[in-house]
Amino acid sequence: MYAIVETGGKQYKVQEGDTIKVELLDRVIGDTIKLPVLFVNDAGALLVGNEASKSFVEAEVVYHGKGKKIDIFTYKAKKNVRKRKGHRQPYTEVKIKKISK
C-alpha cells in the first residue's frame, strides 16, 4: 500500500516504514504529525478525492538538518562585477509510521 501526501507545497509517494526529507516543519524531534493524503492505493483499490480526504498518514519527526550547499555565482561581462553566494536549504526528516484509510 502506498499514498501520495502533500507537505511544504510538494507531493511525495510514501509507504509504511519510509523515511523522507520534507520542507522544514516547526516540530520537535519525536513529535507525531498527520500529513494530508491526496491519493491512496491499497492492493488495487484506489481512493481519490473525497474518499482519500478522510485518510491521513501518521509520521514521526526524526531529524532536522540542512541540505547540500548550492553555489551561486553571478557576473556582468566587461564590468568587473562578480557576486558569489551560497545556500543550504533546511529540511525535516520524517519516518512514515502508518497509512490509515
WOMOCOR-V192747 format. One record per backbone hydrogen bond with DSSP energy under -0.5 kcal/mol. CO is the residue of the C=O (numbers start at 0). NH is the residue of the N-H. E is the energy in kcal/mol with one decimal. If there is no record, write none. Layout:
co:CO nh:NH e:E
co:CO nh:NH e:E
This chain:
co:1 nh:40 e:-2.7
co:2 nh:4 e:-0.6
co:2 nh:13 e:-2.9
co:3 nh:37 e:-3.1
co:3 nh:38 e:-1.1
co:4 nh:11 e:-2.6
co:6 nh:9 e:-1.3
co:9 nh:6 e:-2.3
co:11 nh:4 e:-2.7
co:11 nh:13 e:-0.6
co:13 nh:2 e:-2.3
co:14 nh:17 e:-1.9
co:17 nh:95 e:-3.0
co:19 nh:21 e:-0.6
co:19 nh:93 e:-2.7
co:21 nh:91 e:-2.5
co:24 nh:26 e:-1.8
co:27 nh:30 e:-2.3
co:30 nh:60 e:-2.5
co:32 nh:34 e:-0.5
co:32 nh:58 e:-2.8
co:34 nh:56 e:-2.0
co:35 nh:5 e:-1.5
co:37 nh:48 e:-0.8
co:38 nh:3 e:-2.5
co:39 nh:41 e:-0.5
co:39 nh:46 e:-2.8
co:40 nh:1 e:-1.8
co:40 nh:42 e:-0.5
co:41 nh:44 e:-2.2
co:43 nh:45 e:-0.6
co:44 nh:41 e:-2.6
co:45 nh:47 e:-0.5
co:46 nh:39 e:-2.1
co:47 nh:50 e:-1.2
co:48 nh:52 e:-1.5
co:49 nh:53 e:-0.6
co:50 nh:53 e:-0.6
co:51 nh:54 e:-1.1
co:54 nh:36 e:-0.7
co:55 nh:99 e:-2.4
co:56 nh:34 e:-2.8
co:56 nh:58 e:-0.5
co:57 nh:96 e:-2.6
co:57 nh:97 e:-1.7
co:58 nh:32 e:-3.2
co:59 nh:94 e:-2.6
co:60 nh:29 e:-2.3
co:62 nh:92 e:-3.4
co:64 nh:90 e:-2.8
co:68 nh:70 e:-0.5
co:69 nh:86 e:-1.4
co:71 nh:84 e:-3.2
co:73 nh:82 e:-2.8
co:75 nh:78 e:-1.6
co:75 nh:80 e:-0.8
co:79 nh:81 e:-0.6
co:80 nh:75 e:-1.8
co:82 nh:73 e:-2.4
co:84 nh:71 e:-3.1
co:86 nh:69 e:-2.6
co:88 nh:66 e:-2.6
co:89 nh:23 e:-0.8
co:90 nh:64 e:-2.4
co:91 nh:21 e:-2.9
co:91 nh:93 e:-0.5
co:92 nh:61 e:-3.0
co:92 nh:62 e:-1.5
co:93 nh:19 e:-2.5
co:94 nh:59 e:-2.5
co:94 nh:96 e:-0.5
co:95 nh:16 e:-2.4
co:97 nh:57 e:-3.0
co:97 nh:99 e:-0.6
co:99 nh:55 e:-1.0
